[in-house]
Protein backbone atom coordinates (compact mmCIF):
# COMPACT_ATOMS: atom_id res chain seq x y z
CA UNK A 1 0.00 0.00 0.00
CA UNK A 2 1.23 3.41 -0.91
CA UNK A 3 1.57 5.60 2.12
CA UNK A 4 2.28 9.20 2.76
CA UNK A 5 5.55 9.84 4.50
CA UNK A 6 5.06 10.37 8.21
CA UNK A 7 5.96 13.85 9.30
CA UNK A 8 6.03 15.11 12.82
CA UNK A 9 4.38 18.34 11.97
CA UNK A 10 2.07 19.79 9.42
CA UNK A 11 3.65 23.01 8.29
CA UNK A 12 2.28 25.87 6.25
CA UNK A 13 4.00 26.49 2.94
CA UNK A 14 3.58 28.86 0.05
CA UNK A 15 2.57 27.12 -3.18
CA UNK A 16 2.58 28.62 -6.64
CA UNK A 17 -0.66 28.52 -8.61
CA UNK A 18 0.16 26.85 -11.91
CA UNK A 19 -3.29 27.08 -13.49
CA UNK A 20 -6.88 28.10 -12.81
CA UNK A 21 -9.51 26.27 -14.87
CA UNK A 22 -13.17 27.22 -14.90
CA UNK A 23 -15.40 24.18 -14.39
CA UNK A 24 -18.83 25.87 -14.11
CA UNK A 25 -20.09 29.42 -13.58
CA UNK A 26 -19.22 29.22 -9.89
CA UNK A 27 -16.52 26.54 -9.73
CA UNK A 28 -12.82 26.57 -10.59
CA UNK A 29 -10.04 24.02 -10.36
CA UNK A 30 -6.76 25.42 -9.05
CA UNK A 31 -3.58 23.49 -9.77
CA UNK A 32 -0.80 24.09 -7.29
CA UNK A 33 2.92 23.54 -7.02
CA UNK A 34 3.85 23.32 -3.34
CA UNK A 35 7.60 23.27 -2.64
CA UNK A 36 7.33 20.34 -0.22
CA UNK A 37 4.65 17.79 -1.00
CA UNK A 38 5.05 14.24 0.32
CA UNK A 39 2.29 12.84 -1.91
CA UNK A 40 -1.36 12.40 -1.07
CA UNK A 41 -4.03 9.71 -0.98
CA UNK A 42 -7.29 9.80 -2.91
CA UNK A 43 -9.89 11.61 -0.81
CA UNK A 44 -7.52 13.65 1.36
CA UNK A 45 -7.71 17.40 1.99
CA UNK A 46 -5.48 20.38 2.25
CA UNK A 47 -5.95 23.54 4.31
CA UNK A 48 -5.77 26.95 2.65
CA UNK A 49 -5.01 30.10 4.64
CA UNK A 50 -5.63 33.65 3.45
CA UNK A 51 -4.13 36.55 5.37
CA UNK A 52 -5.49 40.09 5.05
CA UNK A 53 -3.33 43.19 5.18
CA UNK A 54 -4.35 43.75 8.80
CA UNK A 55 -3.24 40.26 9.77
CA UNK A 56 -6.70 38.69 9.92
CA UNK A 57 -6.58 35.13 8.68
CA UNK A 58 -9.20 32.73 7.36
CA UNK A 59 -8.63 29.01 6.92
CA UNK A 60 -10.63 26.51 4.92
CA UNK A 61 -10.23 22.81 4.24
CA UNK A 62 -10.56 21.71 0.61
CA UNK A 63 -10.69 18.24 -0.85
CA UNK A 64 -7.84 17.43 -3.19
CA UNK A 65 -9.25 16.95 -6.68
CA UNK A 66 -6.34 15.09 -8.23
CA UNK A 67 -5.20 11.51 -7.91
CA UNK A 68 -2.02 10.47 -6.11
CA UNK A 69 0.89 11.10 -8.47
CA UNK A 70 -0.87 13.91 -10.30
CA UNK A 71 -0.15 17.60 -9.65
CA UNK A 72 -1.93 18.85 -6.53
CA UNK A 73 -5.25 20.50 -7.39
CA UNK A 74 -8.30 21.71 -5.52
CA UNK A 75 -11.74 22.46 -6.94
CA UNK A 76 -13.51 25.37 -5.27
CA UNK A 77 -17.13 26.46 -5.44
CA UNK A 78 -17.82 30.15 -4.93
CA UNK A 79 -20.11 30.98 -2.03
CA UNK A 80 -21.05 34.65 -2.29
CA UNK A 81 -21.08 35.09 1.48
CA UNK A 82 -17.80 33.23 1.91
CA UNK A 83 -14.54 34.72 3.15
CA UNK A 84 -12.23 32.57 1.08
CA UNK A 85 -13.99 31.15 -1.97
CA UNK A 86 -14.78 34.49 -3.69
CA UNK A 87 -11.07 35.29 -3.73
CA UNK A 88 -10.08 31.82 -4.92
CA UNK A 89 -12.69 31.71 -7.69
CA UNK A 90 -12.54 35.31 -8.90
CA UNK A 91 -9.16 36.84 -8.11
CA UNK A 92 -6.60 34.06 -8.10
CA UNK A 93 -4.48 33.71 -11.26
CA UNK A 94 -1.72 31.43 -12.49
CA UNK A 95 1.57 32.61 -11.02
CA UNK A 96 -0.01 33.79 -7.77
CA UNK A 97 1.03 32.34 -4.44
CA UNK A 98 -1.26 30.51 -2.04
CA UNK A 99 -0.53 29.42 1.53
CA UNK A 100 -1.50 25.82 2.26
CA UNK A 101 -0.68 22.75 4.30
CA UNK A 102 -1.37 19.11 3.72
CA UNK A 103 -2.14 16.44 2.88
CA UNK A 104 -4.67 15.90 5.66
CA UNK A 105 -7.05 13.10 6.58
CA UNK A 106 -6.98 9.33 6.92
CA UNK A 107 -10.64 8.42 7.05
CA UNK A 108 -12.30 9.45 3.80
CA UNK A 109 -9.63 7.83 1.63
CA UNK A 110 -9.59 4.94 -0.78
CA UNK A 111 -6.67 2.73 -1.74
CA UNK A 112 -6.82 0.07 -4.45
CA UNK A 113 -6.10 -2.53 -1.74
CA UNK A 114 -9.38 -1.57 -0.05
CA UNK A 115 -11.15 -3.11 -3.03
CA UNK A 116 -14.79 -2.67 -3.85
CA UNK A 117 -17.15 -2.59 -5.62
CA UNK A 118 -17.29 1.14 -5.08
CA UNK A 119 -20.44 3.19 -4.84
CA UNK A 120 -19.67 6.90 -4.82
CA UNK A 121 -22.45 9.34 -3.99
CA UNK A 122 -21.90 13.04 -4.72
CA UNK A 123 -24.05 16.02 -3.84
CA UNK A 124 -22.95 19.13 -5.74
CA UNK A 125 -19.28 19.92 -5.18
CA UNK A 126 -19.07 16.78 -3.05
CA UNK A 127 -17.95 15.18 -6.30
CA UNK A 128 -14.43 16.55 -5.82
CA UNK A 129 -12.85 13.86 -3.60
CA UNK A 130 -14.82 11.19 -5.48
CA UNK A 131 -13.25 12.36 -8.72
CA UNK A 132 -9.84 11.87 -7.08
CA UNK A 133 -10.90 8.32 -6.18
CA UNK A 134 -12.11 7.60 -9.73
CA UNK A 135 -8.88 8.94 -11.18
CA UNK A 136 -6.82 6.91 -8.72
CA UNK A 137 -8.79 3.78 -9.58
CA UNK A 138 -8.06 4.31 -13.26
CA UNK A 139 -4.39 5.25 -12.83
CA UNK A 140 -3.72 2.30 -10.54
CA UNK A 141 -5.34 -0.16 -12.93
CA UNK A 142 -7.78 -1.27 -10.27
CA UNK A 143 -10.41 -3.60 -11.64
CA UNK A 144 -13.01 -3.03 -8.94
CA UNK A 145 -16.42 -2.07 -10.37
CA UNK A 146 -17.33 1.53 -9.60
CA UNK A 147 -20.43 3.65 -9.86
CA UNK A 148 -20.83 7.36 -9.25
CA UNK A 149 -24.28 8.71 -8.49
CA UNK A 150 -24.05 12.48 -8.82
CA UNK A 151 -26.84 14.81 -7.71
CA UNK A 152 -26.60 18.29 -9.23
CA UNK A 153 -29.06 21.14 -9.53
CA UNK A 154 -28.85 21.46 -13.31
CA UNK A 155 -26.70 20.01 -16.08
CA UNK A 156 -24.52 23.16 -16.31
CA UNK A 157 -23.83 22.77 -12.57
CA UNK A 158 -22.21 19.36 -13.14
CA UNK A 159 -18.52 19.71 -12.31
CA UNK A 160 -16.00 17.74 -14.47
CA UNK A 161 -18.81 16.96 -16.90
CA UNK A 162 -16.57 16.44 -19.90
CA UNK A 163 -14.28 14.13 -17.94
CA UNK A 164 -17.16 12.23 -16.37
CA UNK A 165 -18.87 11.71 -19.72
CA UNK A 166 -15.70 10.19 -21.13
CA UNK A 167 -15.89 7.63 -18.35
CA UNK A 168 -13.27 6.16 -16.11
CA UNK A 169 -12.41 2.75 -17.41
CA UNK A 170 -15.94 1.34 -17.26
CA UNK A 171 -17.01 3.20 -14.15
CA UNK A 172 -20.71 3.98 -14.43
CA UNK A 173 -21.78 7.59 -14.02
CA UNK A 174 -25.41 8.24 -13.08
CA UNK A 175 -26.76 11.77 -12.80
CA UNK A 176 -29.84 13.08 -11.11
CA UNK A 177 -30.79 16.69 -11.75
CA UNK A 178 -32.75 18.21 -8.90
CA UNK A 179 -33.79 21.67 -10.07
CA UNK A 180 -34.22 21.67 -13.82
CA UNK A 181 -33.43 19.41 -16.72
CA UNK A 182 -32.52 20.18 -20.33
CA UNK A 183 -35.09 19.34 -23.03
CA UNK A 184 -35.07 15.65 -23.81
CA UNK A 185 -33.36 14.69 -20.54
CA UNK A 186 -33.89 10.99 -20.00
CA UNK A 187 -31.83 10.66 -16.83
CA UNK A 188 -33.00 10.79 -13.26
CA UNK A 189 -34.63 13.84 -11.73
CA UNK A 190 -35.14 14.99 -8.17
CA UNK A 191 -33.19 14.43 -5.00
CA UNK A 192 -31.64 11.11 -4.11
CA UNK A 193 -34.20 8.87 -2.43
CA UNK A 194 -34.52 5.28 -1.40
CA UNK A 195 -35.85 4.17 -4.79
CA UNK A 196 -32.92 5.70 -6.68
CA UNK A 197 -30.40 4.30 -4.19
CA UNK A 198 -31.93 0.86 -4.49
CA UNK A 199 -31.57 1.09 -8.26
CA UNK A 200 -28.07 2.59 -8.39
CA UNK A 201 -26.24 0.99 -5.47
CA UNK A 202 -24.60 -2.42 -5.54
CA UNK A 203 -26.37 -5.12 -3.60
CA UNK A 204 -25.10 -5.33 -0.03
CA UNK A 205 -24.18 -8.99 -0.65
CA UNK A 206 -21.42 -7.78 -3.01
CA UNK A 207 -19.65 -6.30 0.06
CA UNK A 208 -19.45 -2.83 -1.49
CA UNK A 209 -17.60 0.15 -0.11
CA UNK A 210 -19.47 3.48 -0.15
CA UNK A 211 -18.13 7.03 -0.13
CA UNK A 212 -20.66 9.85 0.26
CA UNK A 213 -19.75 13.53 0.05
CA UNK A 214 -22.00 16.56 -0.10
CA UNK A 215 -24.15 18.87 1.97
CA UNK A 216 -25.18 17.47 5.35
CA UNK A 217 -28.80 16.72 4.40
CA UNK A 218 -27.68 14.89 1.25
CA UNK A 219 -25.14 12.83 3.16
CA UNK A 220 -27.59 11.88 5.92
CA UNK A 221 -30.24 10.78 3.42
CA UNK A 222 -27.78 8.82 1.32
CA UNK A 223 -26.03 7.16 4.27
CA UNK A 224 -29.28 6.16 5.95
CA UNK A 225 -30.53 4.85 2.62
CA UNK A 226 -27.51 2.61 2.09
CA UNK A 227 -27.68 1.29 5.65
CA UNK A 228 -31.35 0.61 4.97
CA UNK A 229 -30.27 -1.47 1.97
CA UNK A 230 -28.13 -3.58 4.28
CA UNK A 231 -24.76 -1.83 4.02
CA UNK A 232 -22.78 -2.14 7.26
CA UNK A 233 -22.31 1.41 8.63
CA UNK A 234 -18.54 0.97 8.82
CA UNK A 235 -18.44 0.46 5.04
CA UNK A 236 -20.24 3.74 4.40
CA UNK A 237 -17.75 6.60 4.68
CA UNK A 238 -19.14 10.10 4.78
CA UNK A 239 -17.97 13.66 4.44
CA UNK A 240 -20.31 16.61 5.02
CA UNK A 241 -19.87 20.24 4.29
CA UNK A 242 -22.05 23.21 5.04
CA UNK A 243 -22.44 26.48 3.23
CA UNK A 244 -19.68 27.99 5.35
CA UNK A 245 -17.21 25.30 4.47
CA UNK A 246 -16.13 27.10 1.36
CA UNK A 247 -15.62 23.84 -0.43
CA UNK B 1 -23.84 28.36 10.94
CA UNK B 2 -23.81 25.02 9.17
CA UNK B 3 -22.34 21.94 10.71
CA UNK B 4 -19.35 20.27 9.14
CA UNK B 5 -17.94 16.94 10.18
CA UNK B 6 -14.64 15.80 11.60
CA UNK B 7 -13.02 15.46 8.18
CA UNK B 8 -12.81 19.25 8.08
CA UNK B 9 -10.59 19.54 11.18
CA UNK B 10 -7.89 17.04 10.28
CA UNK B 11 -5.33 19.85 10.22
CA UNK B 12 -6.37 21.22 13.60
CA UNK B 13 -6.25 17.72 15.08
CA UNK B 14 -2.70 17.29 13.79
CA UNK B 15 -1.83 20.60 15.49
CA UNK B 16 -3.23 19.28 18.79
CA UNK B 17 -2.35 15.58 18.73
CA UNK B 18 0.65 15.60 16.41
CA UNK B 19 -0.77 12.97 14.10
CA UNK B 20 -3.68 12.12 11.81
CA UNK B 21 -6.77 11.63 14.01
CA UNK B 22 -9.85 11.77 11.74
CA UNK B 23 -9.94 7.97 11.59
CA UNK B 24 -9.51 7.64 15.37
CA UNK B 25 -12.52 6.31 17.22
CA UNK B 26 -14.16 8.47 19.86
CA UNK B 27 -16.59 7.45 22.57
CA UNK B 28 -19.10 9.93 23.97
CA UNK B 29 -18.96 10.14 27.76
CA UNK B 30 -22.67 10.99 27.89
CA UNK B 31 -24.37 8.41 25.66
CA UNK B 32 -21.57 5.97 24.87
CA UNK B 33 -21.84 6.32 21.09
CA UNK B 34 -18.60 5.27 19.41
CA UNK B 35 -17.54 6.36 15.93
CA UNK B 36 -14.61 7.87 14.00
CA UNK B 37 -13.89 11.53 14.68
CA UNK B 38 -14.55 12.09 10.96
CA UNK B 39 -18.23 11.29 11.61
CA UNK B 40 -18.71 13.75 14.49
CA UNK B 41 -20.58 17.06 14.18
CA UNK B 42 -18.24 20.04 13.92
CA UNK B 43 -18.97 23.76 14.26
CA UNK B 44 -16.04 25.85 13.19
CA UNK B 45 -16.10 29.53 13.98
CA UNK B 46 -12.75 31.21 14.52
CA UNK B 47 -11.15 31.24 17.05
CA UNK B 48 -13.07 28.23 18.38
CA UNK B 49 -14.07 24.78 17.15
CA UNK B 50 -16.79 22.74 18.86
CA UNK B 51 -17.18 19.00 18.25
CA UNK B 52 -20.48 17.37 19.20
CA UNK B 53 -21.79 13.82 19.46
CA UNK B 54 -23.80 12.84 16.37
CA UNK B 55 -26.32 10.91 18.50
CA UNK B 56 -26.96 12.95 21.65
CA UNK B 57 -25.45 16.32 20.73
CA UNK B 58 -23.20 16.54 23.80
CA UNK B 59 -20.08 18.64 23.45
CA UNK B 60 -17.17 16.20 23.12
CA UNK B 61 -14.25 18.48 22.32
CA UNK B 62 -13.59 22.22 22.23
CA UNK B 63 -10.52 23.81 20.69
CA UNK B 64 -9.70 27.50 20.98
CA UNK B 65 -6.76 29.24 19.35
CA UNK B 66 -5.57 32.31 21.20
CA UNK B 67 -2.27 34.06 21.90
CA UNK B 68 -0.26 31.49 19.98
CA UNK B 69 -1.68 28.51 21.85
CA UNK B 70 -4.49 26.03 21.34
CA UNK B 71 -6.68 25.46 24.38
CA UNK B 72 -8.26 22.00 24.36
CA UNK B 73 -11.21 20.69 26.38
CA UNK B 74 -11.87 16.96 26.04
CA UNK B 75 -14.12 16.43 29.05
CA UNK B 76 -17.04 15.21 26.92
CA UNK B 77 -15.07 12.20 25.71
CA UNK B 78 -14.93 8.84 27.43
CA UNK B 79 -12.12 7.66 25.16
CA UNK B 80 -10.13 8.16 21.99
CA UNK B 81 -8.63 5.20 20.20
CA UNK B 82 -6.26 5.63 17.31
CA UNK B 83 -5.11 2.71 15.17
CA UNK B 84 -1.38 2.06 15.16
CA UNK B 85 -1.45 2.04 11.35
CA UNK B 86 -3.73 3.65 8.80
CA UNK B 87 -7.21 2.18 8.82
CA UNK B 88 -7.85 -0.29 6.06
CA UNK B 89 -11.20 -1.85 5.49
CA UNK B 90 -10.06 -5.39 5.01
CA UNK B 91 -7.00 -7.27 6.11
CA UNK B 92 -4.67 -8.15 3.27
Interface residues (C-beta under 8 A of the other chain):
Chain A: X1 X3 X8 X9 X10 X45 X47 X58 X59 X61 X101 X102 X104 X105 X106 X107 X108 X111 X113 X114 X115 X209 X216 X234 X235 X237 X238 X239 X240 X241 X242 X243 X244 X245
Chain B: X1 X2 X3 X4 X5 X6 X7 X8 X9 X10 X11 X14 X15 X18 X20 X22 X23 X36 X37 X38 X39 X44 X46 X86 X87 X88 X89 X90
